[in-house]
Amino acid sequence: MAGRQEFFQMQIIPMFARKPSGERNFITIIHRLEDIVAERPADEAFRFFPDDPGAIDESRSDGWTWGELSARVKIVSDEVSKTGLVGQGGRVLIVYPPGLAFIAAFLGCLHAGAVPVPVPAPRRNEGIHRWLHIAKDAGISGIVCADELKELLEPLQRAVGHGFCLAPSGADPNIPLHDLTPSSSAPAVLDGSRIAFLQYTSGSTSDPKGVMVTHANLMANLRQISLAFHYGAEDRSATWLPHYHDMGLIDGILSPIFNGFPVSIMAPASFLRRPLRFLELATQNRATIIGGPNFAYEHCADRYSAEGAAQLDLSAVRIAYNGAEPVRPHTLRRFSALFADHGFRHDAFYCCYGQAEATLFLTGNAPSDPPQLRCFERETLAKRGTALPLPAGADEHDAIELAACGRPGADIEIVVMEPEENRLLDDGQVGELWIRGPNITPGYWARAKASAESFDQKIAGEGGWRRTGDLGFRHEGQYFITGRLKDLIIIRGQNHHPEDIEQTAFSSHSALAQGRAGAFALDVDGEEQVGLVCELTRDGLRNLDAEAVLQAIRGSISRVHKLKLATIVLIRPSSLPRTPSGKVRRFACRQDLLNGNLKVVERWEAAPQANFTPVAEPGAVADWAQQLAQVDRSRYPALLRQWIREEVSWLSRLPAGTLPAANAGFFDLGLDSVALVGLAGTLERELGVRTQPTLFFEHSTIDALVEHLCGNLLTADVTAQLDETPIQNSRPDEPQEETDLSSELAALSSLLQAGTGRK
């Protein structure tokens, strides 16, 4: 028994033994905000920089001091309370595009004692199904939204059947503070056990789950983050993360309030279009803190050019946190190598792990330490679930390199469990991570069964443990994440439920058997991608047009989920691995694919990255506009068509030298949203024009896009047009909005959402 107790204690050593000292305890983040206002009301708190083709310019941004933010929060609180429809604990849907308004609205609801439910802003061509599911699940009392979204969201309020739809003036940056009626209202009297907000996790839109984050959970995790990251009032942050995602909300907005440092904000869409502009923002504002999922650093590296990065100075960055999806060692080295000459230090990378059910943060390395990258025996880890360090001199092909996600934060306990036998595992053994601490939330809103399955589990009779569903192991005090216990697929930080992808796939063509598809994650060159196995019907097999079926699948997955597939396998009827009860055995699908045991009729694979031959070095300027200016305008269509076909060939991962047909649809080619944003960025960079989010939906083939571009370019002198004329959508009378991604960091792969709605 003594040995077991000693081992148990060894497993749960936190990263910091010290406790926060000399700090006041605040019940809510609102109380902390008021404390800052009392000390330095005139200091800048938040500044938002809209999408702009030019250099970062503070004169074209909106900023609030701590005092202005507090005043607006109180005004919003009064406006919400005066509806008479929100009591303490009443849920309120918060719907805003990126910007300062969301911050005032979210905090205003907290101030009033309401429970904000942050969600992304819908687009005009997008159904309200997802929002209706969340609104009904949360049992909302009303909606607080941006003024330009009110007309769009009022049908949602009517569909709920009660409540209100309010665009509070206190949150509107376009209304000067001196034009508003001031408020001196005090924060609602709350205790830490009350729910602060509901965080709806990314994934299936038909069965949303809202994590109940209490005020005590939030304040505990903010304190843990502050200790782990060594945050202080002298820090400065730059962020582009979605404000409705746990990382963007808590570390992007609430952590700066807790620690009292200023934040420069950019919209996610702006980052995806021009990632180096985000680094320009960090440069100009001398940001000490930046962060995002692994793909964000890969995106910056993909768009790097010596010319584009010439003015960057990242020497002030002391923490570049990397979380929300698997951390790739190759990405860390690549980003560090490219940006080293611009002041970035490899040691600034901060690899971390967390989840919404733990509020946000669980583990991280010490800020003074470089990333811990370790090589383990690949076969031993895969087959025996045991992590053995690679011996010196061993063949590197036998190794798998993993990045450690650090040690548990203060007061956080983590153990590695054998989930079926409910027993603790030794160091180096892969098992499910179980967590316990003051930041662990009480469960899912109105989901007693789902909560009971993973929350308040017991180990040796002690309760309070949560099953994370994540697989990993402990090595030399560091935790390494190796996968997931269930089938969830995570691409660029966004959760994708395989059943959603499968339904889209088998519904895409009549040759596919209904309910007979398996989607799963595949590791391709160190990056998680999606594999798909689809069963054919007997008629579909007899009359198979394989290319038409494959194109239908790729196009549907691209349109609905904004994903690119790594491989699609069409198999014979009645051969999909299934359980006796008829459920798809996704892990068996994956293993049979890798082992060659599927009854394959046709197989398609995306071209490997190594086969890509970009038209020019990524990020380099090919000067399309200057080339067009030197030729007769009759040649515009042919030149643009050729350039765009070459660019799309690279983005869609076609084999080297293969060009798509001019009448090919962008979604039929399987482009995901990040690829389309990349194409939009190329058009903006090379032609000196601004694109709108609806561009690829309204001009969905290469030929249609060329015709549209030429229609704009032929109306004005090309060289005079640089940096001046936006490419309009086909509804020029609509207001142009700063657009955000339309689902979770989820939403990072949903920037260009199809207007088909969601189930």
N, C-alpha and C positions, 0 to 999 in steps of 0.2 A: 504493500500500500504506500509505503514511504517513497519507493522508487517511482510509482505512478504519480504521486503528488509532485515530486521533484521534476518529472518530465513535463507535467501539466504546466508548472510555473515557467519552465524553460520555453515552452511553446508561445507564451503570451507576453513576453517581455516587450513593453512598449518602446517606441523610438525615443521618447523623452521621459526621463524619470522625474524631471523637475515639473513643478506646477506653475501656472501663471502667478506671478507675484506682483504686488503693488497695484493691481488693477481692480477697478470697481466691477461688481457683478450687475449686469443689466438683465432685466426680465425679458425685454424684447429689443429688436433692432431699432425700433422707434425711440426707445429711451436712450440708446447709444447715440442716435442722430441728434437728439436734443442736447446731449452732453457736448458733442462737438460744436454745435451752434453756439452754446454758451461760451466756448473758449475762443473760437475763431470764425465768426459768421461770414466774414468777407473773403475767406479763402475759397478758391475754386474747388468744386466737388466733381462735376461731370461736364464733359464737353462732347458734343456729337458732330462728326464730320460727314456730311452727305456725300453721295457718289459724285465724283467730279473728274473730268478728264485732265484737269490741270494739276499743278503741284498742291500739296497740302497747304491750305490757307485758312488761318484762324478767323479771318474776317468773313469767311463764308461758312462759319460753323455757329452752332448754338451752345451757350454755356450757362451753367447755373452755379452760384456759390452755395455753400452749406446753408446760409441764411435764406436764400431764395428757394432752395429745395424744401426746406422745412416749412416755409410759408405756403408754398403750393401744396404740400402734403396735407396741411391742416385745412386748406380750402377744399381740396378733393374730399377729405373726410367729412366735412360739413355737407357737401353736395350729395354724397352717398347716403349719409344719415337722414337728410331731409326727404328722401324718397319715402321714408316711413315703411319700407319693405324689407329692410335688412336689419335683423337683430344680431347680437353677438353670436358669432359662429356661423352666420349665414354665408353661403358660398356665392361668390361673384365671379363670373367669367371675365377675364382681363384680356382684351383683344387689341393689340397695337402693332404697327410696323416698328422697325428699329428706331430708337431715338430717345430723347429725354422724357417724352410724355409717358411712356410705360413706367418709368421709375416713379414718377409722382403718383400715377394711378395705383400701382402696386402698393406703395408705402401708404398712400391715402386710405386704402381699404384696410390695411393692418391697423392704422391709427384709429379707424372707426370700429375696430373689433370684428370686422368681417374677415372671411377666409378667401383670399384671392386664388383664382384658378387660372394661371397664365397659359395661353394657347397662342399659336401663330395666327397672323392675320390672313384671312382668305383672299383669294383673288376674285375679280369680277367674273371670270369665266370658270369659276370653280364651284361645285356644289357645296352645300352646308352639311352633308351627311356626317362627316367626322365631328364637326362642332356640335351637332345635335346629339350624337352619341355621348359625348363628354358632358354636355349640358344636362342631359337627362340622368346620366349616371351620378353626377355630382349633386343633383337636386338644387340647381342654382336659384337664387332669389332674383338675379338680374344680370345684366351685361354692362360693363364699363368699357368703352371703346373710343378710338379716335373718331373725330367728327366725320371724316371722309368715309368711315366704315359704317356709320350708323344706319344709313338707308339699306345697306347690304345685309346688316345683321338683324334688323327689325323682324324679318320673317322668322329668324331663328327664335327670337323672343316669343313671337306668337305661337310657334310650333311647340315651345315648352309649355305654353298655356297660362303663364302668369309672370309677374315680375316686371322689370323695367329694362330699358335700353338707354343708357346715359353716356353722353360725351362731356365729361366734366371740364369746365372752362379752366379750372385750376391747373390741369395737366397740359393745356395747350400752349406750347412755346410761342405761338404766333400772337397770343394775347399778353401784352405787357403786364407785369405783376402789379404796377400801379393802377391798372384799369380794373383790377379785381377787388372784391370786398374782402378785406383781411379777416383772419380768424385767429382766435386765441384759445381754441378748444384744446383740452387736455387729452392725451391718449386714453383709449379705453382701458379700464381696469381689468387686467388679465393675469392669470398665473401661467407658469411654464408648461403645464400639462395641456393647455388649450391648443387646438390645431392652428398653426400659423398660415399654412397654405397647402393646397393639394398639387402635387407634382405628377402629372400624367406621364407615364413612361412611354417611350417610343415603341412602336411595334404595331400589332394588329389594331386596326381602327374600328373593327366591329365589336370588340370587347375591351374597351379601355380600362386601365387600372390606375386609380389615383393614389399615390403614396401620401399618407397623412404625416406631414412634417410638423411637429409641435414646436412651440417657441423654445422649449428647453432643448430639443434636438438641434434646432438651428443655432442657438447661441453656443451650445457645446461644440458643434462642428466648426463654427467660425473661430472659436478659441483654439481648437485643435489645428486648424489650418494656419492660424496666425503663428503658433509655436513651431509647426513643422516647416513653414516657409520663411520663418524669421521676419514676418511682415512688421513694418513700422510706419509711422506717419511720414517719414522721409521718402518712402517709396512713391513711384508713379507707375500707373498701369496703362497699357493699351490693349484693347480687346475688340474682337469682331464676332465673338461667339453669340449664338441666338439667345435672346433674353428669356425665352420660355423653356430653355433646356437647363438642367440642373447645374452644369458647369458654368454656362453663361450667366445664369441668375445669381448663383451663390458666390462663385469666385470672381465673376466679372463685375457684379454690382454690389452685392451685400458685404463681401469681404472688405472692399475699400471703405465702406461706411463703418464697419466694425473697427478698422484700423486707422481711419481718418486720412486716407491719402486720395489724391485726385485720379480720375480715369478719363482717358480719351477713347471714344467709341466710334467704331466704323460698322456699317451694316454687313452681315454675312455675304450678301450678294456682291458688295463692293470688293470684299476680300477674294471671292471666287473669281471675279472678273480680272482683278489686278492685284495678286497677292503681294507684289513688291511695294505697292502703294501702302499696304498696311505696315510694312517695315519702314517706309518713309514716315508714316505717322509715329511709329515708335522712335525713329531718329529725331524728328522735330521736337517731340515732347519729352525726350530723354527718359523714355520708359525704362524702368528697372524690372518690370514684370510683363511678360507676354506668355501666351500659351494656347493650346488647342490639341486636338487629336493628332495622331501620327501623320495622317494624310495631309494635314495643313502644312507641315514642314516639307513633305514631299512635293506638295503643290508649289511652294515657294521655290524649291530647288528646280522643279520642272520649268518654271518661268524665269529662271535666272539668266541674265545676260550682263556682261561687264558694263555695257553702256547703261542699262536700266538700273543697275545697282551702284552706279558711280558715286552718288551722293549719300549713300547709306553710312550711318555710323551707329553700330549696335554695341558700342563699348560700355554703355550704361546698363545693358541688360545683365542682371545677375541671376534671374530665374526665367527659364523658358520651359514651362511645364508641359509634359506630354502625357496624356491620359485619354480615357473614354473609349479606347480601342487598343489592340495589341501594339506595343512599342517595338519598332523594327530597328535593330542595331545599324543596319545599312543606311537607314534614313538619317540617324543621328550623325554618322560619319560623313555622309554626303552633304548634309546641310552645313555642318561645321567646316568642311573643306571649302565649300563655295563662299561662305560668308566670313571666313577667318580674316581675310584682308579688309573686311568692313567692320572689324572690331568684335565680332562674335567669338566668345570663348566656348569651347566644347564642354567645359565644366559647368556652364550655366544650365545645361539640360537637367531637368528635374523630372524623373520618371515616377509616375504615381498611379494609384489604383483606387477606385471607389465605385459607388453606385448610388442611385437615387434612394434606395431603401435604407441607406446609411446616411442620408441627407446629401452627402457628396463624397467626402474624403475619407480614406481608410489608411493607406500606406504611402510612403514617399521616402526618398533618400535625403540625407542631410544636405542643405544647400551648399555646404563647403566641400562636399564630395563629388567627384566626377561620376557619370553614369556607370553602374556596375554591369558590365557585359561579360557573360560567361559562356563557355562552350561545354556541351555535354554530349555523351555518346547517344547518337540519334536512335540507333536500333534498340538499345536498352530502355530508353525513355518511351519509345513508341510501343514496344511489345510487352515490357514488364512494368511500365509505370514507375520506373526508378530512375532518378537523375544521378548519373555518375559523371564527374568531371572528366573531360577528355584527357587521356594521358599525354604527356609531352612526347612529341615526335609522331603522334598518330596522324593518319590521313585526314585531312580537313574535310574530305567528302563524307567521312563517318561522323561528322560533328553537326550539331544543331546549336546555333548561337541564340541566346535569349538575353533580354534586358531585365534586370531585377527591378521590381516596383517598390523596393525599399522596405522599411520597417513600419509597424503600426504606429499611429499617432498617439498622443497622450490619452490615457484611459481607454484605449481601444485594445481589445483582446481578439486574437485570431488564432485558430487552431486548424489543422488539416485532419479531416475525418474520412474514414471509410464509410460512405453514406449508407450502404445497405446493412452493415453490421454495427453501425453506430460506435465505432472505436477510433481512438486516436492513432495517427500514423507517425512513424519516425521521420526525422529529417531526410529529405531526398526522395520520399515516397509521394507519388501524386495522389491526391484525394480532393474532396470538396472542401472549400474554405468556409468555415463557420465563424461568425463574428459576434461580438458583444461590446456594448459601450453606451454612453449617454447619448450618442448621436444616432443610434439605431432607432428607426421609426417604429411606431406601434403596429403598422400594417397597412393594408389597402382599404380605401374608403368603400364601405358597403360590400366588402368581399370577405366575409368571415371564413369561408372555406379556403380560399386562396391564401389568406393570411395565416390560417392554422397550419397549412402545409409547410410553410417556411419560417414563420416567426415563432418566438418563444419556445424554441426547442430545448431539450435537456441533455446535458452531458454529466454522467455520474450523479444524477439527481439534481443538478444545478440548472435552473432555467435561465431564460433571457437570451438564449443564443438564436441567431438567424442563419439559416442555410442560404448561402449566396447563389448556389447553382453554378459557381465558377470552379474550375479545376486548377490546381496549382500545387506547388511544393515549397518547402522552406529549405534554404541552403545558406549556411554561414550567417544566419539571422535575417537574411533577405528573403522576400517572397517573390516567386516567379509564377506567372499565370500561363497556363498551357492550353486552356480550352474551356468548354462549357459542358455541364452535365446533360443539359437538354439540347434541343435542336436549334435554338435561336441563332440567327446569322447576324453578325455585326459587320457592316461595311461603312468605313469612314465615320465611325462613332454612332451610326444609326442602326437601331434594331430592326430586323426584318423577320417576321414570322414566316417559316417555310410554307405553312398552309396557304397563306395569302399569295405567295409567288406561284405555288402549284395550281391554285384555282385559276389564276390569270393565264398560266401556260396551257392547261388542258382545255380551257374555254376559247383558245385562240384559233383552233382549226378543227373541222369536223372529223379529220382523220385520227384525232387523239381521243383516247378512252376517258370518259368523265371520271374524275376522282382517282385516276391512275397516273400520278406523277410524284416524284420525290425530289425536293430541293435540299441542298446541303452546302456547307462551307468547304472550300478547298483552299489549301495553301499553295499559291502560285508565286514562286520566286520571292517568298517571304511576305506576301500580301494576301490577305483573306479575300477570296472571290467566290462566286456562286456557281455551283454545278447543278445540272438539271437532267433527270432521267424521266422520259415520257413514254408511256405505253401506247401502242397503236391499236386501233380497232381492227377487226378482221377485214372489213371493207377498206379501211384506210391502208392496210398492208397490201391488199390486192391492187389498189389503184394509186399507189403511193407516188406523189410528186414531192420528193424529199426536200428539195430546195424551197418550195412554196411553204411547206410545213415549218421548216427551220426559220425561214424569214418571218412567218407569222408569230412564232414564239418569241424571237428576238425583238420584233417590233412591239408586241404587247407588253413584254417585260420592261422594255425601255419606256414606253408611254406611261404605264401605270405606276411602276416602281422606281423609274429613273436609274435602272441598274444595267450594267453590262454583264453578260454571262461569260464565264471562262470556257464552259463546254456544255453541249446539249447532246444527249444520247437518246435516239429513238429505238425502242426495244419491241420484241414480238409480243403479241397479245397474251395476256394471262401470265406474264413472266416477271412482273414487278414484285420485289420482295415485300411481303405483307405478313402481319400477325394473323393468328387463327381468327381473330375478331374482325379482320379486314383493314386494320390500320397500316399505313405505310411505314415500313421499317427504313427510315432515312439513313441511319448509320450503316445498315446492311447494303443499301443502294450505293453509298459512298465506297464501302469496302469492296463490293463486287465490281464497281467501276475501276478502282485502282488495281484490283487483282485480275481483271480481265474475265470475270465470271458472268457478265450480263449477256443476254441473248440479243446482241446488237444488230440492228438493221441498218442504221445510219448514224454517223457520229460527226459532229462539227466542233471544232476547237478554235478559239480566238488565237490569232497569231501572237507568238511570244514577243515581249517587249524588245528583245534583241533584234527582231526582224524589222522594226520600225525604221523608216527612212524619212525623217521630217523634211519638208520643203526647205527649211532653213533651220539653223540652230534655234531651239525653243527660246522664245523671248527676243530673238534678234529681229531687227526691223528690216523687212524686205522692200519697203518703200513702194508698196503697190500704187499708192496715189501718185507718186512722182512718175512711175512708169506709165500709168494711164494718161498722165498729162502730156506725155511725149508721143502719143499715138492718136490716130484718128478715132473719133468717138464710135464709129461703126465697129471697131474692134473691141470695145468694152465687154460685150457679152462673152465673146470667146475667151478673152484673157481671164475674166473673173470666174468663168465656169471651170477653166483648167486649174486655177489657183485653189478654188474651193474644193474641187474634187481631190486634189493632192492633200490638202489640209484634212479633209474628212477621211481619206484613206488612212492617214496616220492616226487620227483620233479614234477611228472605229477598229483599229488593229487588223486591217486587211493585210494579206501577205505582201511582202516588198514588191513594188512594181505594179500592184493591182489597183486600179482606179474604179470607184463606184460609178454606176450608170448616172447620167445627168438627170434622169427622171426618178432617181432613187429617193425615197423618203428618209429624212434624218432618223426618225424613230425606227423605221424598218431596218436600218443599218445597225440598230442596237446601241446607239449612242446614249450614254447616261447624262445626267444633268451637268456633271462637272465637265464632261467633254463638250457639251453645248455651250456652257459658259466660256470654255476655252476658245471655241470657235467665235463666239460673240466678241471676246476680247481681241482676237486676231483681226476681226473686221474693224473694231474701233481703233486698234493700233495702226493698222496698215492703211485704212481709208480716212482716218481722222474724223470718224463720225460716232454718234452715240446710238446704241441699239436699245430696244424696248424688250421687256420680258416675254411679250407675246410673239416676238418675231418668228420663231421657228414653228409656232402653231399655225400662224396665219400664212406662212410661206414655207410649207413643210417638205418641199423637195428642193434639190439643188437648182433645177431650172427655175422654179418659182422664186427662189431667193435671188438668183441672178437677175431675173426680170425686175424684181422689186428694187434691188440695188441700182440697177441701171436707170430705172425710172427716177430715182433720186439724184444720181450722179449726173445724168444728162440735163438736169434742170439748172445746174450751176457749174461754174468753173471748178474743177477738182482741186487745184492747188489753193484756191481762195476758200475752199470749204473746210480745210483742215481745222479741227478743234472747234468748229462753229455749228455745224448743222446736225441735229440728231436724226437718225433714221426713224421715222415715225411708224407706228403701227397703223392698221387700216381704219382706226377710229381716232383720228387726231383731235376730236373734240373732247375726249376723255382726259381728265386731269392726270398728269404724270406724277406717279408716286414713288417715293423711296421704297423699293420692294424688299421684302424679306423672304426667306425660305418658307415654304408652306407646309412643312411638317417638322418633326423633331430634328436634333443635330443629326439629330434626326433629320431633320429637314435639310441637312446639307446636301442630300442628293435629291431634293425635291424643289429646287429653285424654280425650275420651269415646269410647273405642275400642269398636267393635262386637264382639260375642262370636262372630264367625264364624271367627276364626282367619285366618291369612294363608298364602298359598301358599308 
